[in-house]
Amino acid sequence: MNYFKDIIIGVIGGLITFCITSTLTEIWDIQLPLWIWSIVLVGALILGYAIHYMILRCRVKRIISEFTESAFGNSFVYTWKYKKSSNGRYSAYGYEPTEIRTKKLLSEMNNERVHTCGHEVPEDTIKLFIQLIIIINVNKKMGKKLLPLLEYLHRTENSQCHNLLH
């Protein structure tokens, strides 16, 4: 079913390309050497990749500036900061979470009148959660494949469904 959709898109794209090129060759009849057309083509490709890269960087910066706290399963709420690290184990798009801590100290949460619900999560697990969430939000194609894994990890951290694993 998905292949049929791709074939239709390819045929329509080919027809549109044919119409555009035939119109341009009839209206715009400029005789240029092949090497100039090659330079124009390479320049257009470089410009396309540069625009794609800038859009990706803007999307990553927006997500990193907004996503600085969360709870995993039914855990405590954690906060963190990011540092630039392109080769870290939990690095996503050149950023790795650091300074991970609970939003409120446990002594502040434990009040005689209020019952504290939640549990602590190991730092490596939190970094994995953050890495997956950033990848899912930036790369939509990979996000569809990683979303079941993220849901499974949230379920493993939900102590209301089962006993904790760590």
N, C-alpha and C positions, 0 to 999 in steps of 0.2 A: 504494500500500500504506500509506504514511504517512497519507494523507488519510482512509482508512477507519478507522484507529486514532483520529484526531482526531474523526471523526464519532461514533464509539462513546463516546468520553470526553465529548463535548458532550451527547449524549443522556442518558447516565447522570448527568452533572452537572445537567442540567435536571430530571430526575426527582427527584433528591435535593433540589434547591432547591424544587420544587413540594411535596414532602412536608413539608419544614421549614416553609415559609410557611403551608401549609394547617393544619398542627398548631398553629403559633403563633397564627394568627388565630382558631382555635376555642377554644384554652385561654386565651390572653392577649388579652382583648377590652378594650383600652384605647383610648378615643377621644381622640386628640391632634390638634392642628391640623397642617396640612401643613408649615408653616414649622419646627415642632419636629422633625418627621421629616427634613426637609431638613438641619437642623443636625446631627442625629445621623448622617446618612449622610455628610455632609462630614467630620465629626469622625472617623468610622470610616475613611474614605479617607486622611485625613491621618495617622492612627495607623498604618495599614498601610504607607504610604510611609516614615514615620519608622522603623518596625521594619526594613523592607527596607534603608534607608540605614545603620542601625546594624549590621546583619549584614554588609553590604558593607564598611564601615569596619573591623570586627573582622577580617574575612577578609583584607583588604589589610594591616593591621598585623601579623597573624600571619605572612603570607607574607614581608613585608619584614623582619621580625625574624629569620626562619629562613634566608632565601635571601641570603647575603652572600658566597658563594664558589662558583666552578664552573670547569670547563674546557670549552672549546668545540671540538668536533672532537677532534683529538689535540693541542691546544695546552697551554701551561703552565696551571697552576691560578691563577686570578685572584681577588682579593678586592676588595671595594668597600664604601662606605658610601652612605647615602641622604641627600638633602636635600629639603626641601619645595620644590617648583617646579611650579606648575600650568600654566605656559605654555612649558616647555622643549621642545625638539625630541624628546627621548627620555623625556619625562615619562609615567608610567603611574599613573593614579589619584592624581595630585598629588605623586608622588615621582620623583626623578631620581637615577640612580647617579652618585656622584662618587668622587674619590680611588681610581681604579682602578689596581691594581698587581699584579704577580705575587706569589703567596703567599710565595715565597722569592726572594731576589735571585739574579740569574743567576750571580754570583760564588760564591754558596753552592751552587747546583745543579751548577756545573761543578767536578767533583772528578776528580782523575787516575784514580781507581779506578772511578768510576761514569760511565757514558755518559748524558748528558742527552738525553732524548727530548722533543720538543715544539717548538712555534714560538710566536712572538709574534703577537698579533692586534691590529689597529688599534683604538683606543679607540672610534671611532664604531660599529664592528661589534660590539664587546662591549656597548655601550649598547643597540644594537638587539636583541641576544640577550636581554639582561636585560628590556627592555621587553616583548618577545614572551612570555617565560616568565611574567612577572607577569600579563599579560593572560590567557594560557591557563589559569593556575591560579585566577584570580579568576572569570572569565566562562567558564563551561563551554560555552555555546552557541558563542561566538566561538572558543573553544579548539579545537573540532572543525574549524573552518575554517582556523585558523592553524597547526595542528599539522604539516601537510605542508610549509608554508613553513619552519617551524623545523627540521624534519628535513632539508630541502634545505640550509639554512644550515649545519647541523652537518656535512653531507657535504662542502660546499665547503671547510670548515676542516679536513677530515681529509686530511692529506697522504699517507696510506698508499693512498688511492684514486686520487689524481691529483696533479699538481704544484700548488703553492699559486697562488692567483689574484692575490695582492697581494705 
